[in-house]
Each structure stands twice: as structure tokens, then as C-alpha cells.
Amino acid sequence: MVLGLKTYKNLLLAAFLLFLCSCGSRRPAQYSYNSPTHITENAKVEFPTPVVVSEVVAPATWRDTIQARLDSLSQQPLFETTQLGLYVFDLTENLPLYELNKTQRMRPASIEKLITSISSLHYLGGDFLFKTDLRIKGNIANGVLQGDVYVVGGMDPLLSVSDLNNMAAALRKEGISSISGNMYTDLSMKDDLPYGWGWCWDDDYGPLSALMVNAKDNFNSDWNKALTRAGIKRSKPGIKQQQAPADSKSVLCTTHTIDEVLEPILKDSHNIFAECLFYQLAAYSGEKKAGRKQAAKLICNLIEEIGLDSEPYQIADGSGLSLYNYVSPELLVSLLNYAFSKPEIYQHLYPALSIAGVDGTLNKRMQDTPAYNNVHAKTGTVTGISSLAGYITAGNGHILSFCIINQGVSPGRLGRDFQDEVCIALCQ
């Protein structure tokens, strides 16, 4: 039987397809042909060049896109000579989003203030008050206090000249126009160290005292002036130091809330305010003359409580001025996550953070970008260190916590520019 050309052509095509199927099911790619197979006059089968069709790839997710962006940003030439610690956590999904050197021990600069603030809210609570207590001991006769006056320092950075005037006026309301005894300051709340551990000799901060006025160590002169303005005379000049007796009487207790102190700490990065909060932690231990060791121990206890080993870290002060501080991006993010999980902490912490392009130390950063009015964070800057840590609402609506530490950068703007790029990428 003689086969027609068309039939012969179809048989050859079927045989070829059968041969392909017999080669097994593992094929790296599929092939299609853009023209039909044909037979030449010499009965030779010719096949056109195959066109490779790639396997179907699922579209990239938001997570994939963000990770690729951060990978690209983290491969800049800047990091050939500097160190980077970067950790981003998706709080909405409760999963890490991106990490690079997250456990690296690094100097935090002023994001140390986040550690101080979160720890203080954990132990002291959002209702905590900074107190300065005016007390007297003795009898009052004919306008004369036959006894002594004590001002018990509570290391309140917001204690002002106006407060001192109110304290002096309170003595007058008690019927006191003259003091026959001594004037004392009770500074037993804190240790006698005037500066933080590891502060540089040329740092223009301090000295620290349990009694400061407008966060400066000039209480004695300002208090004398307030007494003079109130018309109160004194038989004995000078101001001595002595702890107030337990049976002394409180005339006026001046207070300020923790929220009032947190805002200048986190928005404006006020170092002395942060140290005052740090010493509240120390005093929480119940010890007199408490200091860094007591505060650091409480912070380390919290670190252990949230599931990290406190051993690799070193807490030197409350502000981040000290070059002896060592933390990690993982520690900062873990504490931010802990704060987020505790409404009683988060409701005080979040409003006090600086907002990108709006206020505080972020007021001029990330303007006219998707990060504007979105990034709520704490900045950090000391020589060679630039850092940023806080919260972001991402481009997909998820809430993120993050920490970025640039170490060995000079000038510092190189670190700040990188941090801004990361935040902008996360917001897109």
C-alpha cells in the first residue's frame, strides 16, 4: 500500500512525539513550534528550531520584593568599610521579615534611650511620678520655724524655678517667715557619681544630681533666691546635706508625670532626662545611693524575661552617651515587640517617639516620601555611630518593628541616608 504524503507526514510526527514522551517526565523546559513540520522532496524530515518557553513563575510577593530591596541596599560600597546591623520584624504576622547581623554586639548611641524607657515603663508603670518633697521638722512659733527644712530630691529633670517659688510659698502658707535651724538637701536617692560610666571627658553633660533645676545642677542658688522672693529669712547660711528624718512633715510634694519626661527623652533625645529616668530604675531596687549597677540589673532581668540571654549585653548608662554600652539589633527589636504586646507600655511609648518629617530629631528626615508621618522611631548619634529604631506601617498595611545600627560611619549622614532608604523601601 502506498502512503500519501499527508499520511506519511502525520505518522512521522506521531513517532517523534512518542519518542519525546519516552525520554522521561523530568524536563527542564517545554518546547513549542511556531511552524509545521514538513517533508522535503528527498523524504527527509526537517524540524524548525525549537523556541524555549520558561516554566511558569509565581508573581513575587510583597515579602519577596521587600527582601530583594533590602538585599540591594545592604550591598552598597559603604559596607565594605563599615558595619551594619539590621533587623525588621513583621508584628502583624509575628514573623521576622529581614535580618542582617542581628545578633552583632554594637554601640547603640541614643537608641539606648528606648531600652531605658521600655524598662522603666515595665517596672515603674505609666502612672509613675517624679517627686521632689519639701519637708520640715520642728515647731512654728510667731512665724519662726524652730527646726530644719529638708528638700528631698527625686531627680526630677522638670523641676523648675517656678516649682521652687511654689515650694517657698508653701512654707509661707505654713506660717513660716523665718527659719532658725538648718536648710538640708536629701540626695540619698542616687549615688555620688556626677557623670555616667564611660562618658568621655569632653562630653558637655552633667554633673548629675538628685536635685537639679531645669535639668542643671544649680539647685542651691536657685532655692536661696526662691526663699528670698518669698520673704523667708534664715538664721544659718548655706545648705547642708542630710537625709530627712522619717518623722518630718511633708509641706509640698512637687510632681511630674513619666509622660512629661518621656517626650523630651524620645523626641528630642535629651540625655540628662534619660539619666534621670535611668536613676528611677535604680531607686526602684529599694537601695539608697543606688546607681548604674542596680538599674542595669533590672534591665538585664527584663532581657531574660523576654527570652534573650542578657550576658552578651552591657548597660552602661541610660542615655547612650557611654561608649561602654553594647547591644544588638535583636535586643532592640525584641524590646520593641514586647512593648507592642503590652498596651500599658505601648500607649506611653508610641506617642513619645519622633515622627518622620514631623517632629523631634526626625523632623527634617524623609519628607516628601512614603515614610513621611509614618515612621515613629528613636534616632541615635555619637561619633562613628548612627542608629534608628522604632515602628513603621509598611506598604502592605502591616505594622513593623525595626532596628538599624551603622557603626564606623563618618560622616554620620551616611548612616542616616541609609536608614532613610530602608524606611522608605519598607513603606512602599
ROVEX-573169 format. One record per residue (C-alpha): residue number from 1; residue in three letters; chain; x, y, z. Coordinates in nm, 2 decimals, decimal comma. Last residue first. Example, Ala and Ser with C-alpha at 12.3 -4.5 7.8 and 13.67 -1.06 7.14 Angstrom:
> resi resn chain px py pz
> 2 Ser A 1,37 -0,11 0,71
> 1 Ala A 1,23 -0,45 0,78
% end
This chain:
> resi resn chain px py pz
> 428 Gln A 0,64 5,13 4,96
> 427 Cys A 0,68 5,20 5,33
> 426 Leu A 0,95 4,94 5,38
> 425 Ala A 1,16 5,09 5,10
> 424 Ile A 1,12 5,44 5,25
> 423 Cys A 1,24 5,31 5,59
> 422 Val A 1,54 5,14 5,43
> 421 Glu A 1,64 5,45 5,23
> 420 Asp A 1,60 5,67 5,54
> 419 Gln A 1,84 5,44 5,73
> 418 Phe A 2,09 5,46 5,45
> 417 Asp A 2,08 5,84 5,45
> 416 Arg A 2,12 5,84 5,83
> 415 Gly A 2,42 5,62 5,81
> 414 Leu A 2,60 5,83 5,55
> 413 Arg A 2,48 6,14 5,74
> 412 Gly A 2,71 6,04 6,03
> 411 Pro A 3,02 6,15 5,85
> 410 Ser A 3,19 5,91 5,91
> 409 Val A 3,04 5,56 5,97
> 408 Gly A 3,21 5,31 6,19
> 407 Gln A 2,89 5,15 6,31
> 406 Asn A 2,55 5,18 6,14
> 405 Ile A 2,28 5,04 6,36
> 404 Ile A 1,93 4,98 6,21
> 403 Cys A 1,64 4,85 6,43
> 402 Phe A 1,29 4,76 6,32
> 401 Ser A 0,94 4,70 6,43
> 400 Leu A 0,67 4,65 6,16
> 399 Ile A 0,30 4,70 6,15
> 398 His A 0,14 4,56 5,83
> 397 Gly A -0,05 4,78 5,59
> 396 Asn A 0,10 4,64 5,27
> 395 Gly A 0,33 4,94 5,23
> 394 Ala A 0,45 4,91 5,58
> 393 Thr A 0,33 5,09 5,89
> 392 Ile A 0,66 5,15 6,07
> 391 Tyr A 0,79 5,12 6,43
> 390 Gly A 1,11 5,21 6,61
> 389 Ala A 1,48 5,20 6,58
> 388 Leu A 1,74 5,43 6,42
> 387 Ser A 2,12 5,43 6,46
> 386 Ser A 2,43 5,63 6,37
> 385 Ile A 2,77 5,56 6,53
> 384 Gly A 3,12 5,69 6,44
> 383 Thr A 3,10 5,99 6,68
> 382 Val A 2,76 5,96 6,86
> 381 Thr A 2,42 5,97 6,70
> 380 Gly A 2,10 5,78 6,77
> 379 Thr A 1,74 5,83 6,65
> 378 Lys A 1,42 5,70 6,81
> 377 Ala A 1,13 5,60 6,59
> 376 His A 0,78 5,66 6,46
> 375 Val A 0,80 5,62 6,08
> 374 Asn A 0,47 5,71 5,91
> 373 Asn A 0,44 6,09 5,91
> 372 Tyr A 0,66 6,09 5,59
> 371 Ala A 0,78 5,74 5,51
> 370 Pro A 0,61 5,74 5,17
> 369 Thr A 0,85 6,03 5,08
> 368 Asp A 0,81 6,41 5,07
> 367 Gln A 1,00 6,45 5,40
> 366 Met A 1,21 6,15 5,50
> 365 Arg A 1,41 6,35 5,76
> 364 Lys A 1,37 6,71 5,87
> 363 Asn A 1,15 6,64 6,18
> 362 Leu A 1,33 6,32 6,27
> 361 Thr A 1,50 6,45 6,58
> 360 Gly A 1,17 6,57 6,72
> 359 Asp A 0,88 6,65 6,49
> 358 Val A 0,71 6,60 6,16
> 357 Gly A 0,92 6,47 5,87
> 356 Ala A 0,95 6,13 6,03
> 355 Ile A 0,78 6,11 6,37
> 354 Ser A 0,98 6,11 6,69
> 353 Leu A 0,86 5,87 6,96
> 352 Ala A 0,66 6,00 7,26
> 351 Pro A 0,33 5,89 7,13
> 350 Tyr A 0,45 5,53 7,09
> 349 Leu A 0,59 5,48 7,44
> 348 His A 0,30 5,57 7,67
> 347 Gln A 0,03 5,37 7,49
> 346 Tyr A 0,29 5,10 7,42
> 345 Ile A 0,36 5,03 7,79
> 344 Glu A 0,01 4,96 7,92
> 343 Pro A -0,08 4,82 7,58
> 342 Lys A 0,17 4,54 7,63
> 341 Ser A 0,24 4,34 7,31
> 340 Phe A 0,39 4,65 7,14
> 339 Ala A 0,63 4,70 7,43
> 338 Tyr A 0,75 4,34 7,40
> 337 Asn A 0,80 4,38 7,02
> 336 Leu A 1,00 4,70 7,08
> 335 Leu A 1,21 4,51 7,34
> 334 Ser A 1,27 4,22 7,10
> 333 Val A 1,36 4,48 6,82
> 332 Leu A 1,62 4,65 7,04
> 331 Leu A 1,77 4,32 7,16
> 330 Glu A 1,78 4,18 6,80
> 329 Pro A 1,95 4,49 6,67
> 328 Ser A 2,23 4,43 6,93
> 327 Val A 2,35 4,60 7,25
> 326 Tyr A 2,68 4,71 7,39
> 325 Asn A 2,72 5,03 7,60
> 324 Tyr A 3,07 5,11 7,72
> 323 Leu A 3,10 5,41 7,48
> 322 Ser A 2,87 5,60 7,71
> 321 Leu A 2,64 5,86 7,57
> 320 Gly A 2,36 5,61 7,52
> 319 Ser A 2,12 5,78 7,75
> 318 Gly A 2,05 5,55 8,04
> 317 Asp A 2,40 5,44 8,12
> 316 Ala A 2,64 5,14 8,10
> 315 Ile A 2,42 4,85 8,00
> 314 Gln A 2,63 4,57 7,86
> 313 Tyr A 2,50 4,29 7,65
> 312 Pro A 2,63 3,94 7,58
> 311 Glu A 2,51 3,80 7,92
> 310 Ser A 2,15 3,91 7,89
> 309 Asp A 2,04 3,59 7,72
> 308 Leu A 1,71 3,66 7,54
> 307 Gly A 1,36 3,54 7,62
> 306 Ile A 1,15 3,84 7,71
> 305 Glu A 1,22 3,77 8,08
> 304 Glu A 1,59 3,75 8,03
> 303 Ile A 1,60 4,10 7,89
> 302 Leu A 1,38 4,21 8,17
> 301 Asn A 1,63 4,08 8,43
> 300 Cys A 1,91 4,25 8,24
> 299 Ile A 1,72 4,58 8,27
> 298 Leu A 1,68 4,53 8,64
> 297 Lys A 2,05 4,46 8,68
> 296 Ala A 2,14 4,76 8,48
> 295 Ala A 1,94 4,99 8,71
> 294 Gln A 2,11 4,85 9,02
> 293 Lys A 2,46 4,86 8,88
> 292 Arg A 2,41 5,21 8,74
> 291 Gly A 2,32 5,38 9,07
> 290 Ala A 2,16 5,34 9,41
> 289 Lys A 2,25 5,57 9,69
> 288 Lys A 1,98 5,41 9,90
> 287 Glu A 1,86 5,07 9,78
> 286 Gly A 1,49 4,99 9,71
> 285 Ser A 1,56 4,85 9,37
> 284 Tyr A 1,32 5,11 9,23
> 283 Ala A 1,59 5,37 9,31
> 282 Ala A 1,80 5,23 9,02
> 281 Leu A 1,50 5,24 8,78
> 280 Gln A 1,44 5,60 8,88
> 279 Tyr A 1,81 5,65 8,81
> 278 Phe A 1,76 5,56 8,45
> 277 Leu A 1,47 5,81 8,42
> 276 Cys A 1,71 6,09 8,54
> 275 Glu A 1,97 5,96 8,30
> 274 Ala A 1,72 5,99 8,01
> 273 Phe A 1,63 6,35 8,11
> 272 Ile A 2,00 6,43 8,12
> 271 Asn A 2,05 6,30 7,77
> 270 His A 1,76 6,48 7,59
> 269 Ser A 1,69 6,28 7,27
> 268 Asp A 1,44 6,54 7,14
> 267 Lys A 1,15 6,30 7,06
> 266 Leu A 1,25 6,01 7,29
> 265 Ile A 1,38 6,18 7,60
> 264 Pro A 1,19 6,50 7,56
> 263 Glu A 0,87 6,31 7,53
> 262 Leu A 0,94 6,05 7,81
> 261 Val A 0,97 6,32 8,08
> 260 Glu A 0,61 6,45 8,05
> 259 Asp A 0,48 6,10 8,00
> 258 Ile A 0,65 5,99 8,33
> 257 Thr A 0,44 6,25 8,51
> 256 His A 0,57 6,55 8,71
> 255 Thr A 0,54 6,60 9,08
> 254 Thr A 0,61 6,86 9,35
> 253 Cys A 0,54 6,74 9,71
> 252 Leu A 0,45 7,02 9,95
> 251 Val A 0,47 7,05 10,33
> 250 Ser A 0,57 6,70 10,41
> 249 Lys A 0,64 6,67 10,79
> 248 Ser A 0,95 6,51 10,93
> 247 Asp A 0,91 6,18 11,13
> 246 Ala A 1,11 5,97 10,89
> 245 Pro A 1,40 6,21 10,93
> 244 Ala A 1,52 6,37 10,60
> 243 Gln A 1,87 6,25 10,49
> 242 Gln A 2,14 6,51 10,53
> 241 Gln A 2,33 6,75 10,30
> 240 Lys A 2,39 7,11 10,40
> 239 Ile A 2,28 7,44 10,26
> 238 Gly A 2,44 7,77 10,35
> 237 Pro A 2,35 8,04 10,59
> 236 Lys A 2,20 7,99 10,94
> 235 Ser A 1,94 8,23 11,07
> 234 Arg A 1,73 8,23 10,76
> 233 Lys A 1,47 8,47 10,64
> 232 Ile A 1,17 8,40 10,42
> 231 Gly A 1,04 8,68 10,22
> 230 Ala A 0,90 8,46 9,94
> 229 Arg A 1,15 8,62 9,69
> 228 Thr A 1,43 8,54 9,93
> 227 Leu A 1,33 8,18 9,96
> 226 Ala A 1,32 8,15 9,58
> 225 Lys A 1,66 8,30 9,55
> 224 Asn A 1,81 8,05 9,80
> 223 Trp A 1,65 7,77 9,61
> 222 Asp A 1,80 7,89 9,28
> 221 Ser A 2,15 7,90 9,43
> 220 Asn A 2,12 7,56 9,59
> 219 Phe A 1,96 7,39 9,29
> 218 Asn A 2,22 7,46 9,03
> 217 Asp A 2,30 7,12 8,88
> 216 Lys A 2,10 7,16 8,56
> 215 Ala A 1,80 6,96 8,44
> 214 Asn A 1,57 7,27 8,47
> 213 Val A 1,66 7,27 8,83
> 212 Met A 1,86 6,97 8,97
> 211 Leu A 1,83 6,78 9,29
> 210 Ala A 1,93 6,41 9,28
> 209 Ser A 2,24 6,53 9,10
> 208 Leu A 2,41 6,46 8,77
> 207 Pro A 2,70 6,68 8,66
> 206 Gly A 2,61 6,69 8,38
> 205 Tyr A 2,66 6,70 8,01
> 204 Asp A 2,92 6,86 7,78
> 203 Asp A 3,10 6,54 7,69
> 202 Asp A 3,47 6,63 7,67
> 201 Trp A 3,59 6,38 7,93
> 200 Cys A 3,40 6,10 7,76
> 199 Trp A 3,13 5,92 7,95
> 198 Gly A 3,21 5,56 8,03
> 197 Trp A 3,01 5,53 8,34
> 196 Gly A 2,78 5,83 8,37
> 195 Tyr A 2,88 6,15 8,55
> 194 Pro A 2,85 6,31 8,89
> 193 Leu A 2,89 5,99 9,09
> 192 Asp A 2,75 6,03 9,44
> 191 Asp A 2,49 5,76 9,42
> 190 Lys A 2,13 5,83 9,40
> 189 Met A 1,82 5,87 9,61
> 188 Ser A 2,01 5,99 9,92
> 187 Leu A 2,03 6,35 9,80
> 186 Asp A 1,84 6,50 10,09
> 185 Thr A 1,91 6,87 10,08
> 184 Tyr A 1,92 7,05 10,41
> 183 Met A 1,85 7,40 10,54
> 182 Asn A 1,94 7,44 10,91
> 181 Gly A 1,75 7,58 11,20
> 180 Ser A 1,61 7,92 11,29
> 179 Ile A 1,40 7,95 10,98
> 178 Ser A 1,20 8,27 10,93
> 177 Ser A 0,87 8,37 10,77
> 176 Ile A 0,69 8,04 10,83
> 175 Gly A 0,31 8,05 10,87
> 174 Glu A 0,26 7,72 10,69
> 173 Lys A 0,14 7,93 10,40
> 172 Arg A 0,48 8,09 10,40
> 171 Leu A 0,64 7,75 10,36
> 170 Ala A 0,41 7,67 10,07
> 169 Ala A 0,53 7,99 9,90
> 168 Ala A 0,88 7,86 9,91
> 167 Met A 0,77 7,54 9,74
> 166 Asn A 0,57 7,74 9,48
> 165 Asn A 0,88 7,95 9,40
> 164 Leu A 1,08 7,63 9,37
> 163 Asp A 0,83 7,50 9,12
> 162 Ser A 0,85 7,82 8,92
> 161 Val A 1,23 7,78 8,92
> 160 Ser A 1,18 7,44 8,76
> 159 Leu A 1,18 7,07 8,84
> 158 Leu A 1,14 6,90 8,50
> 157 Pro A 1,45 6,69 8,53
> 156 Asp A 1,31 6,53 8,85
> 155 Met A 1,60 6,35 9,04
> 154 Gly A 1,38 6,28 9,34
> 153 Gly A 1,55 6,51 9,57
> 152 Val A 1,42 6,55 9,93
> 151 Val A 1,43 6,92 10,03
> 150 Tyr A 1,46 6,94 10,41
> 149 Val A 1,39 7,23 10,64
> 148 Asp A 1,50 7,24 11,00
> 147 Gly A 1,38 7,35 11,34
> 146 Gln A 1,22 7,63 11,54
> 145 Leu A 1,04 7,76 11,24
> 144 Val A 0,97 8,12 11,32
> 143 Gly A 0,64 8,29 11,22
> 142 Asn A 0,55 8,36 11,59
> 141 Ala A 0,61 8,00 11,68
> 140 Ile A 0,64 7,71 11,44
> 139 Asn A 0,77 7,38 11,58
> 138 Gly A 1,02 7,14 11,44
> 137 Lys A 1,09 6,92 11,14
> 136 Ile A 1,01 7,04 10,78
> 135 Arg A 0,96 6,87 10,45
> 134 Leu A 0,96 6,97 10,08
> 133 Asp A 0,94 6,66 9,86
> 132 Thr A 1,05 6,65 9,49
> 131 Lys A 0,87 6,37 9,30
> 130 Phe A 0,89 6,22 8,96
> 129 Leu A 0,55 6,04 8,92
> 128 Phe A 0,48 5,69 8,78
> 127 Asp A 0,14 5,63 8,63
> 126 Gly A 0,27 5,46 8,32
> 125 Gly A 0,43 5,18 8,52
> 124 Leu A 0,76 5,18 8,72
> 123 Tyr A 0,89 4,84 8,62
> 122 His A 0,78 4,79 8,26
> 121 Leu A 0,75 5,16 8,19
> 120 Ser A 1,11 5,20 8,31
> 119 Ser A 1,23 4,91 8,10
> 118 Ile A 1,07 5,05 7,79
> 117 Ser A 1,22 5,39 7,85
> 116 Thr A 1,57 5,28 7,94
> 115 Ile A 1,59 5,04 7,64
> 114 Leu A 1,45 5,30 7,41
> 113 Lys A 1,70 5,55 7,54
> 112 Glu A 1,98 5,32 7,43
> 111 Ile A 1,86 5,43 7,08
> 110 Ser A 2,08 5,72 7,17
> 109 Ala A 2,42 5,57 7,07
> 108 Pro A 2,37 5,19 7,02
> 107 Arg A 2,72 5,05 7,03
> 106 Met A 2,72 4,71 6,86
> 105 Arg A 2,72 4,35 6,96
> 104 Gln A 2,61 4,16 6,64
> 103 Thr A 2,30 3,95 6,70
> 102 Lys A 2,10 4,09 6,41
> 101 Asn A 2,39 4,07 6,17
> 100 Leu A 2,15 4,10 5,88
> 99 Glu A 1,78 4,03 5,93
> 98 Tyr A 1,46 4,07 5,73
> 97 Leu A 1,10 4,00 5,78
> 96 Pro A 1,09 3,82 6,11
> 95 Leu A 0,75 3,68 6,19
> 94 Asn A 0,45 3,78 6,41
> 93 Glu A 0,23 3,83 6,10
> 92 Thr A 0,12 4,17 6,21
> 91 Leu A 0,44 4,24 6,40
> 90 Asp A 0,65 4,19 6,10
> 89 Phe A 1,01 4,22 6,23
> 88 Val A 1,30 4,41 6,07
> 87 Tyr A 1,66 4,36 6,18
> 86 Leu A 1,97 4,54 6,05
> 85 Gly A 2,32 4,56 6,19
> 84 Leu A 2,57 4,72 5,96
> 83 Gln A 2,95 4,76 6,00
> 82 Thr A 3,17 5,00 5,80
> 81 Thr A 3,45 4,97 5,54
> 80 Glu A 3,30 4,75 5,27
> 79 Phe A 2,96 4,84 5,40
> 78 Leu A 2,95 5,18 5,23
> 77 Pro A 3,01 5,01 4,89
> 76 Gln A 2,63 4,93 4,90
> 75 Gln A 2,53 4,57 4,93
> 74 Ser A 2,27 4,63 5,21
> 73 Leu A 2,05 4,84 4,98
> 72 Ser A 2,02 4,56 4,73
> 71 Asp A 1,94 4,30 5,00
> 70 Leu A 1,69 4,54 5,14
> 69 Arg A 1,51 4,57 4,81
> 68 Ala A 1,52 4,20 4,75
> 67 Gln A 1,37 4,14 5,09
> 66 Ile A 1,10 4,39 5,03
> 65 Thr A 1,00 4,24 4,70
> 64 Asp A 0,99 3,88 4,84
> 63 Arg A 0,78 4,00 5,13
> 62 Trp A 0,54 4,18 4,90
> 61 Thr A 0,50 3,86 4,70
> 60 Ala A 0,67 3,80 4,36
> 59 Pro A 0,44 3,66 4,09
> 58 Ala A 0,45 3,28 4,06
> 57 Val A 0,69 3,15 3,79
> 56 Val A 0,56 2,95 3,49
> 55 Glu A 0,84 2,75 3,33
> 54 Ser A 1,02 2,93 3,05
> 53 Val A 0,92 2,86 2,69
> 52 Val A 1,22 2,76 2,47
> 51 Val A 1,15 2,80 2,10
> 50 Pro A 1,26 2,50 1,89
> 49 Thr A 1,45 2,54 1,56
> 48 Pro A 1,23 2,40 1,28
> 47 Phe A 1,22 2,03 1,21
> 46 Glu A 1,30 1,87 0,88
> 45 Val A 1,21 1,52 0,78
> 44 Lys A 1,40 1,39 0,48
> 43 Ala A 1,19 1,24 0,21
> 42 Asn A 1,42 1,37 -0,06
> 41 Glu A 1,15 1,61 -0,18
> 40 Thr A 1,14 1,75 0,17
> 39 Ile A 0,90 1,65 0,44
> 38 His A 0,73 1,92 0,67
> 37 Thr A 0,69 2,00 1,04
> 36 Pro A 0,46 2,30 1,10
> 35 Ser A 0,58 2,64 1,21
> 34 Asn A 0,60 2,82 1,55
> 33 Tyr A 0,70 2,52 1,75
> 32 Ser A 0,66 2,47 2,12
> 31 Tyr A 0,90 2,34 2,37
> 30 Gln A 0,87 2,28 2,75
> 29 Ala A 1,16 2,33 2,99
> 28 Pro A 1,37 2,15 3,24
> 27 Arg A 1,21 1,82 3,16
> 26 Arg A 1,17 1,54 3,41
> 25 Ser A 0,89 1,31 3,27
> 24 Gly A 1,10 1,06 3,09
> 23 Cys A 1,26 1,03 2,74
> 22 Ser A 0,97 0,81 2,62
> 21 Cys A 0,74 1,11 2,57
> 20 Leu A 0,99 1,26 2,32
> 19 Phe A 1,00 0,94 2,12
> 18 Leu A 0,62 0,93 2,11
> 17 Leu A 0,62 1,29 1,97
> 16 Phe A 0,86 1,19 1,70
> 15 Ala A 0,65 0,88 1,60
> 14 Ala A 0,34 1,10 1,59
> 13 Leu A 0,51 1,35 1,36
> 12 Leu A 0,64 1,07 1,13
> 11 Leu A 0,30 0,92 1,11
> 10 Asn A 0,14 1,26 1,02
> 9 Lys A 0,38 1,32 0,74
> 8 Tyr A 0,33 0,98 0,59
> 7 Thr A -0,05 1,04 0,59
> 6 Lys A 0,00 1,38 0,42
> 5 Leu A 0,23 1,24 0,16
> 4 Gly A 0,00 0,95 0,07
> 3 Leu A 0,10 0,61 0,17
> 2 Val A 0,13 0,34 -0,09
> 1 Met A 0,00 0,00 0,00
% end
